[in-house]
Amino acid sequence: MNGFLAFFIRMFVAIPSSIGVWLASIIAYDQTYLMSSGIAVAGGAAAYTATGLLQKQRFLSSHQLSRQEYKYIRRNLDEAKPKIHRLQKALLSVRDLPTLKQRADLVRVVRKIQSLTQKEPRRFYQAEQFYFSHLDSAVELTEKYMFLTAQPRKTKELTKSLVETKRTLDELKEYIEKDLYQVLSNDIDDLHYEIDVAKYSIRSLKESQSIKKAGDINERK
């Protein structure tokens, strides 16, 4: 669920609860305004916390995750954020126009993997290779490439290192694109299944129409 929407729902529950508790304290229990206000704040805080716990439980249930699994995934996603920021910064800082599109494509794929795993944490298990291996390699190689391209004088050895680093980055980009495909693999399988079902339905409909048409012709004869 969107963070702002979740917060709004918690506040939507907490504020009326707090007002209700305040009124009940004054009217039903004849408490002072100060005491009623304190009880109302505590009641609102309890309602806010309880709603948050319920939202989290529903979120975990909808994604078929235990609290321990979600904590593990959340920790790894949080650790990946600064790495992805470094990668984007390095990729977009390289002053090399011929590779601009390639670098922009890599940023787009990385951000797509990040977005999908944040929205649906269970997809993390399909992206472990990206988070535990390919992302670190991409950050290291990109920052190295940025450093080398920033050197004012290109020696033969430096040029060779640039070529090798770029070639390795090209290969790594292909692996990261495969990581995205892996994250989307279930969706792709579902799509293929839906396509097969649709094709079968269309074929059955055409066969039915052909049989009906043949029957109508025979009746006319």
N, C-alpha and C positions, 0 to 999 in steps of 0.2 A: 504494500500500500504506500502511496505517496506520503512522505514525512509530514508535509503541511496538513494534508487531509486528516491523517491520523491524529495530529495535535488538535485540529479543530474539533474532531469528534470527542476527544477526551475533555476538552474545555466545554463543549456543548452538554456533556453529562455532568461535569463537575460544578459548573456555575448554578444550574437549577437545584442541584443537590445541596449546595452550600446555602442557598436562599431558603430552601425547604427546612433544613436543619435549624437555621437561624430563627425562622418563624415559629417552629415547633418548640424551640428552647424558651422563647419569650412567652408564647401563648399557652402552651400545654404545661410547661414545667416552671413557668414564672421566674426565669433566670434574668439577671441583669443584662443590659445591652453589651457590656464589656465581656461578660462570661459567655453570652450567646454568640458574640462575634468570634471569640476564640474557638468555641465548639463548632461554629459554622465553617471556619477555615480548616479545622481538622477533618470535618466531614467532607468538605470539597476535595481536600488533598487525598483522602481515602478513596473517594469516587474516581478521581483522576488516575490514581495508581491502579485501582482495580480494573478500570477500563483499559489502561495500557497493557496490563497483564493478559486480559482477555483478548485484546487485539493481537498480541504476540503469539498467544497460544493458537488462535485461529490461523495466523500466518504460517506457523510451523506445521499445523495440521494440513493446510491446503498444499504445502510443498513437500509433505511427507518427510519431515525432518525432526529429529530429536533436538532438545536444547543443547546437548553436547555437540552434535553435528553442526548446528547453526553457529555455535560459539567458535568452533574450529574453522569453519568457512569464513565467518566474519573476520577473524584474526588474519587469515591469509589475504583476504580482499583488502583489508586496511593496510597490510604490509606492501601490497602491490601498488597502491595509489601513488606514493612518492616515486616509485620506479617508473610508472607510466608517465608521470609528469616529467621526469628527467628525460625519458625517451622522446616525448613530444618536443620538448625544448631543444634537444640535440638535433633531432631530425629537421626541425623547421629553422634551425640556426645555420645549417650548412649552406654556404653560398655556391651552389652548383646547380645551375638551371636545368641541364640535361636530366638530372635525377630528381627534379622537383616532383613530378607526377608520381614516381615510384615511392618517394618518401611520404607524400600525402596519402597514397593508397595504404601504406603500412600503418600510418597513424589512424586512418579510418577503420581498418581491420582490428587493430588493438583496442580502440575505443568501443567498437561493436562487441567484442568479447567481454570487455569490462562491463558494458551496459547490460548485456544479457545475464551475466552472472550476478549482478547486483539486483536486478529485478526478480530473477528466479534462481536463488542460491543453489538449488540442487544441480544446476547445470555446471557448477564448479567441478564436480567429479568428472565431467567430460572435458574439462579444460585444465586438468592438473599438469599436463605436459607443458602447457603454455606458462602457467604460473610458477612452476618449480624449475623450469629449464630455459625455455625459449625466451621468456621475457628478460631474464637476467643477461642472457647472451646478447640479445638485441640492444639492451642499454649499454653494455660494455663495448660492443662493436661500434655502435653509433657515436658514442662519446669519443672513441678512438678516432673514428673517421672525421668527426668534427675538428678534433685537435690537429690531425694531419693536414686537412684542407686549409686550416687557418695559418699554416706556416708560410711566410713570405717567399721563401726560396725552396723550390722543388728539386731536390737532388734525384739522381737515378734510383737510389735506394728508397727514398721517400715516395717517389712515384710508383715503384713496385709495391710498396706496402699499401698505398692507396688502392691500387688495382686489386690486390688480394683481399683487402678489407671489403671493398665494394662487392666483389664476387661472392664472398662469404655472406654478406648482408642480403644479396639477391637470393641465395639458397635458403637463408633463414626466413626471409619473407614468404617463400613458398610453404615452409613448414608452419608458419603462423597462420597462413590462409587455410591450411589443412586443419589447424586447431579450431578455427571458426567453423569449418565444415563439420568437424566432430561435435562441436557444441550444438549445431543445428541438425545433427543426424536424425534425432527422433522426429523432429518436425518434417524433415525431408521424407522419412519413411511413412509418416502419417499422410503426407501429401500424395505420395505415390499410391498409397492404399486408396485414398479418396478418388484419385484419377482412375484407378482400375475399376472401382465401384461405379463411377460415372460412365466409363466406357461400356461396362457390362449393361448398365441400365439403358443407355442409348442404343446399344446393339439389340437388346431385348425388345425395345420399343419399335425399332425399325422392322424386326422380324415379325412382330405382332401386326404392324401396319401392312406389311407385305402379305401376310396370311389373310388379313381382312380384305385387302384389295383383291386378292385372287378369288376369295369367296364371293365377293360382289360381282366379279366378272362372270363366274360360273352361273350365278343366279340369273343374270341377264340373258345368258345363252339358253 
